[in-house]
Each structure stands twice: as C-alpha cells, then as structure tokens.
Amino acid sequence: MEIKSKLILGDCSEELRKLEDNSIDLIVTSPPYADARKKVYGGIHPDDYVEWFLPISEQLLRVLKPTGTFILNIKERVVNGERHTYVLELIMKMREQGWLWTEEFIWHKKNAYPGKWPNRFRDAWERLLQFNKQKKFKMFQETVMVPMGDWAKTRLKRLSERDRIRDESKVNSGFGKNISNWIGREMAYPTNVLHMATECSNKNHSAVFPEALPEWFIKLFTEEGDWVLDPFMGSGTTIRVAQRLHRNSVGIELNKEYFDLVYKTTQSVILNLFETDSSDSELKQKLKPFLLNT
C-alpha cells in the first residue's frame, strides 16, 4: 500500500481552503492555546479566541467526510484568577456552525508539571473534544480495547447469587449491575479518560503531546489507507504516527523551522516503511511528490 504524506508550509486558515471537500477521515490537532506560544505563533487573546478559530473550524467542517471525526485538544486558561470561558463559548459556536459535539475525552497527564499556586492545584488534565458532522460515523472500538486487569481474577472467582443477576441500586437510583457479564472476558472497552504522560523527549517544540494520544484516536476512528489531517502540525507527531499506522496524512504548519524539522523526520519514517532494492537517493526522488506540497 502506497502511503502519502502531504506537508504544507503556511497558515492553515488559508491553506485549508485548497483541500477538497469531504476528503479527510480524521482531524487530530492541538491549536495554540490562548495567550500561549506568542514568540512562535503570535498568541491569541482569550477574548478573541472564538472569533479567531471559527473560520478555521468552518474549513475543517468542509474538508471532513460525513463519516469522519474531529478531535480538538484544548484547555482553558486562567485569567484574573478564574478559568476563562472561551472553550465553552467555542463549543456552542461550533454547534451553531453545524458540528455535533459528540463526546469529551479527558487526557490525564501522569507526569503533570510540578508547581504551587495560592488558589488551585497542578493542571493534570486537558480536554479532547470530539466533533462530528453526523450521528453515524466510522468507529472501530475493538482496536482500543484494554486488558481486563488483575481485579477480575479475584472478583469473578466466586460470585454470589446477587452478582449473577441485575443488582438494583440500594439507593434507588435506577442503575444496576450484573457482575457475571464479565466472566470469560480478557479485554474490555476503555473509558473516556486517557492516562498518558506528556512527551519529554522532544525539545524542539514548545508543546508536544505524546505519540500515544493521536495513535489512540487514529486506531479508533480510521482504517489503513484513510486520510488524517493535523492543521497545526507543530513537531509532526500526528503525521509520524499516521505513517506508522499506514494512514495517509496532511500536515499544515506556519513556522518554517518546525516545518523543516518535520520534513526531515517524516522522510526518514517513510523510507523505513518501504522495502526496496533502490538506493536511498532514488527512493527519495520517487517519494518527493508525496512528501511536500507548498
């Protein structure tokens, strides 16, 4: 299978307009947070964030396939001692734009940055908002199942009669459980809380999420040969993971330094995916049309 990776140097608000309608299966991205990375991306004031992002999300809505999914990694900033509401406002405006706010995942950072503040604790989680164009979309839940864990060995070894039936809640909440449904299972479906450490090995970008993060969503929402887009490519994590999982990808990056870095590492990854008797130089020339589109 031939895997294509198109890397685009430019502002995604303009470059997205050049992509075809309904051409992307999955969008995974982490745009600059409000008032963050000012030296690199200029910074967007929290009060202006929604107005800045809506033209971009409008283009993302256009290029995403009806069966596709958009995963947005974002977190509110603290302004004057309280959380700003721009993320909540953005969700509401995107719904007006035509998006369905389908789910919200939480990325729990297992190695959250240490610190102390007078009125709050360490920030150890971030939002991963899931948006779709329609209620029925591609989703492959079996690809992200997790082992049952050691708890099942002892809990399921001896079941009481109550465990073998639907045990109604003792507080009359209307909820119940049937523990025997877990018998014989080695794998279970995960929750919407993802426990992953932040990426510490990449010192070339100011905000890098771990490869496990886009990998989880790429497995969940795409198949081999599908197209994955990251309009804020940064260090290229999403693009490299997409290649490794044999998905086509499009990455857009405004900063030339980061773009050049991704181009070099992406080229290296693609070369390793192909087995050939050709020389490296011949293979690079063969793959060049798929590596760069400026």
C-alpha positions in Angstrom: 0.0 0.0 0.0 1.4 3.4 -1.0 1.2 5.9 1.9 1.1 9.6 1.1 2.1 12.4 3.4 1.5 16.0 2.2 3.3 18.6 4.3 2.2 22.2 3.7 4.1 25.3 4.9 1.6 28.1 5.6 -1.3 29.5 7.6 -4.0 26.8 8.0 -6.7 29.4 7.7 -5.6 29.9 4.1 -4.2 26.5 3.2 -7.3 24.6 4.3 -9.2 26.3 1.5 -7.1 24.4 -1.0 -8.1 21.0 0.3 -11.0 19.1 -1.4 -14.5 18.9 0.2 -15.2 15.7 2.2 -11.6 14.4 1.7 -10.4 13.8 5.3 -11.4 10.9 7.6 -9.9 12.2 10.9 -8.7 15.5 12.1 -6.5 15.4 15.2 -4.9 18.7 16.3 -3.9 20.9 19.2 -4.0 24.6 18.2 -2.1 27.3 20.1 -3.8 27.9 23.4 -5.0 31.4 24.2 -2.1 33.7 25.0 0.4 30.8 24.5 3.5 30.5 22.3 3.5 34.2 21.5 7.0 34.2 20.1 6.2 31.4 17.6 2.5 31.9 16.7 1.8 35.4 18.0 -0.6 34.5 20.7 -4.4 34.9 20.6 -6.1 36.7 23.5 -8.8 34.6 25.3 -11.4 37.2 24.4 -10.6 36.8 20.7 -10.1 33.1 20.6 -13.5 32.1 19.4 -13.6 34.7 16.6 -10.1 33.5 15.5 -10.9 29.8 15.5 -14.4 29.8 13.9 -13.2 30.4 10.3 -10.7 27.5 10.7 -13.4 25.1 12.1 -15.6 26.1 9.2 -13.0 24.9 6.7 -12.4 21.7 8.8 -16.2 21.1 8.6 -16.0 21.3 4.8 -13.0 19.0 4.3 -14.1 16.3 6.8 -16.0 13.4 5.4 -19.6 12.9 6.6 -18.4 9.7 8.4 -15.3 11.4 9.8 -14.3 12.7 13.2 -12.6 15.9 14.6 -10.6 15.6 17.8 -9.7 19.0 19.3 -7.1 19.1 22.1 -7.7 22.3 24.1 -7.8 23.7 27.6 -9.0 27.0 29.2 -6.5 29.5 30.6 -6.7 31.1 34.0 -7.4 34.8 33.6 -7.6 37.1 36.6 -7.9 34.2 39.0 -10.7 32.3 37.2 -11.0 30.0 34.2 -11.9 31.8 31.0 -15.0 30.6 29.2 -13.6 30.7 25.6 -13.6 26.9 25.3 -17.2 26.6 26.3 -18.1 29.5 24.0 -16.3 27.9 21.2 -18.2 24.6 21.6 -21.5 26.5 21.5 -20.5 28.5 18.4 -19.2 25.3 16.6 -22.6 23.7 17.2 -24.2 26.6 15.6 -21.8 26.1 12.7 -23.1 22.6 12.1 -20.8 20.5 14.3 -22.2 17.8 16.6 -20.4 17.8 20.0 -20.4 14.0 20.3 -18.0 13.3 23.2 -15.4 14.7 25.5 -12.3 12.8 26.4 -10.0 13.7 29.3 -6.2 13.4 28.9 -4.9 12.7 32.4 -1.2 13.7 32.4 0.5 11.2 34.6 3.6 13.4 34.9 1.9 16.8 35.3 4.3 19.8 35.7 5.1 20.4 39.4 4.2 23.7 41.0 2.2 25.5 43.6 -0.5 28.2 43.3 -2.4 30.0 46.1 -5.8 29.1 44.8 -5.6 25.9 42.8 -3.6 22.7 42.2 -1.5 21.4 39.4 -3.1 21.2 36.0 -3.1 17.4 35.3 -5.6 17.1 32.6 -6.7 18.5 29.2 -9.8 18.3 27.1 -10.0 16.3 23.9 -13.3 17.3 22.3 -14.9 15.1 19.7 -16.9 16.7 17.0 -18.8 15.0 14.1 -20.8 16.0 11.1 -23.5 13.4 11.6 -24.6 10.9 14.3 -23.4 7.9 12.4 -19.6 7.9 11.9 -16.8 5.4 11.5 -15.6 4.0 14.8 -13.6 0.8 15.5 -13.9 0.3 19.2 -12.3 -3.1 19.2 -8.9 -1.6 18.2 -8.5 0.2 21.5 -9.7 -2.4 23.9 -7.7 -2.9 27.1 -6.8 -5.9 29.3 -9.3 -6.7 32.0 -6.8 -6.4 34.8 -6.0 -8.4 37.9 -9.2 -7.3 39.6 -11.2 -9.8 37.6 -9.2 -12.8 38.9 -10.4 -12.3 42.4 -13.7 -10.6 41.9 -15.0 -13.2 39.4 -13.6 -16.2 41.1 -16.5 -16.6 43.4 -19.8 -14.9 42.6 -22.7 -14.6 44.9 -26.3 -15.0 43.7 -26.7 -11.3 43.8 -23.7 -10.9 41.5 -25.3 -13.2 38.9 -28.4 -11.1 38.5 -29.1 -7.4 37.8 -28.4 -6.0 41.2 -30.6 -2.9 41.5 -29.1 0.1 43.3 -29.6 0.2 47.0 -30.1 4.0 46.8 -33.0 3.7 44.3 -31.0 5.5 41.6 -32.4 3.2 38.9 -28.9 1.8 38.0 -27.9 -1.8 38.4 -25.1 -4.2 37.5 -24.6 -7.8 36.6 -21.1 -8.8 37.5 -21.4 -12.2 35.7 -21.3 -10.4 32.4 -17.5 -10.0 32.9 -16.9 -13.8 33.2 -14.6 -15.1 30.4 -13.6 -11.7 29.2 -9.9 -10.9 28.7 -10.4 -7.5 27.1 -12.8 -4.6 27.9 -13.7 -1.3 26.3 -11.8 1.7 27.7 -13.3 4.7 29.4 -13.2 8.3 28.1 -10.3 9.1 30.4 -6.9 8.5 28.8 -3.9 8.2 31.2 -0.8 9.2 29.4 2.4 11.0 30.3 3.4 14.2 28.5 6.1 14.0 25.9 9.5 14.9 27.4 12.0 13.7 24.7 11.2 16.3 22.0 13.0 19.5 22.9 12.5 21.1 19.5 8.9 22.2 20.0 7.2 24.1 22.9 4.1 21.9 23.1 4.3 18.3 22.2 1.7 15.7 23.0 2.7 12.0 23.3 2.5 9.8 20.3 0.1 7.5 22.2 -2.5 10.3 22.0 -3.0 10.6 18.2 -2.3 6.8 17.9 -5.3 6.0 20.1 -7.7 8.2 18.1 -6.3 7.1 14.7 -6.9 3.5 15.6 -10.3 4.2 16.9 -11.7 6.3 14.0 -9.7 5.2 10.9 -8.6 2.3 8.8 -5.4 1.7 6.8 -5.4 4.0 3.8 -7.6 6.7 5.3 -6.6 10.3 5.5 -5.6 12.1 8.7 -5.2 15.8 9.0 -3.4 18.0 11.5 -3.8 21.7 10.6 -1.5 22.8 13.4 1.3 20.2 12.7 3.9 21.5 15.2 6.5 18.8 15.7 4.7 16.4 13.4 3.6 13.8 16.0 0.3 13.1 14.3 1.9 12.8 10.9 4.6 10.3 12.0 2.0 8.2 13.9 -0.3 8.2 10.9 2.5 7.0 8.7 3.5 4.2 11.1 -0.1 3.0 11.1 -0.3 3.1 7.3 -2.7 6.1 7.1 -2.3 8.9 4.6 -1.8 12.3 6.2 -1.8 16.1 5.6 0.1 18.4 7.9 0.0 22.2 7.9 2.5 24.3 9.8 3.0 28.0 9.9 6.5 28.0 11.5 9.2 27.2 8.9 11.7 25.9 11.5 9.2 23.3 12.7 8.1 22.5 9.2 11.7 21.8 8.1 12.2 19.6 11.1 9.1 17.6 10.4 10.0 17.2 6.7 13.3 15.6 7.7 11.9 13.2 10.3 8.9 12.4 8.1 11.1 11.5 5.2 13.1 9.2 7.4 10.0 7.4 8.7 8.6 6.9 5.2 11.9 5.4 4.0 11.7 2.9 6.7 8.2 1.8 5.7 9.4 0.7 2.3 11.4 -2.4 1.4 13.2 -1.8 -1.8 16.4 -2.6 -3.7 16.7 1.0 -4.9 19.2 3.4 -3.5 18.1 5.9 -0.9 18.5 8.8 -3.4 16.4 7.1 -6.0 13.7 6.3 -3.4 13.7 9.9 -2.1 13.1 11.2 -5.6 10.3 8.7 -6.0 8.6 9.8 -2.8 9.2 13.5 -3.1 5.8 14.4 -4.6 4.1 12.8 -1.6 6.2 14.4 1.0 5.9 18.1 0.1 3.2 20.3 -1.2 3.9 24.0 -0.8 
